[in-house]
Amino acid sequence: MSSETLHVAREKLKPHTLHLHYAITSLMEELEAVDWYRQRADDTEDKDLREVLLHNAKEEMEHASMLIEWIRRKEPLFDAQLREYLFTDKPIVEVEHEAMDRGSPIKENEPDDRGSPVKR
């Protein structure tokens, strides 16, 4: 399971890095669960089971959204990127081109030890 895999020895990781790892792997698991429930709902011929599976998928979407919000609050660069790309009707690539033209934070900032951006 992804949440059990660290690429660096646990004792070398800062608490912020470890907590972010927990959130990211949990988010991956929630999204995977949404996918599994949706596939099973599409596959079943039982109407009642389909309703339960789709209900479960919606619950996992709620959990994933909560994790995204936690990540946004704790990781400034994620916050900046989410604010850039979410809740717009413009074509996504157009948003990216506009962001790069005006100097996207992804190009300007590098995270410090706590994940906070450092102006360059």
Residue pairs with C-beta under 8 A, 6 or more apart in sequence:
1 29
2 25
2 28
2 29
3 21
3 22
3 25
3 26
3 29
6 13
6 21
10 18
13 21
14 113
14 114
16 74
16 113
16 114
16 115
19 74
20 71
20 74
20 75
20 115
23 67
23 70
23 71
23 74
24 71
26 63
26 67
27 64
27 67
27 68
27 71
30 60
30 61
30 63
30 64
30 67
31 60
31 64
33 56
33 57
33 60
34 57
34 60
34 61
34 64
37 53
37 54
37 56
37 57
37 60
38 53
38 54
38 57
40 53
41 49
41 50
41 53
41 54
41 57
44 50
44 53
68 82
71 78
72 78
72 79
72 82
73 79
74 115
75 111
75 115
76 109
76 111
76 115
76 116
76 117
77 105
77 106
77 109
77 111
77 115
77 117
80 105
80 106
80 109
80 117
81 105
81 106
84 95
84 99
84 104
84 105
85 92
85 95
85 96
88 95
96 104
99 106
100 107
105 117
108 117
108 119
108 120
109 117
109 118
109 119
109 120
110 117
110 118
110 120
111 117
111 118
112 118
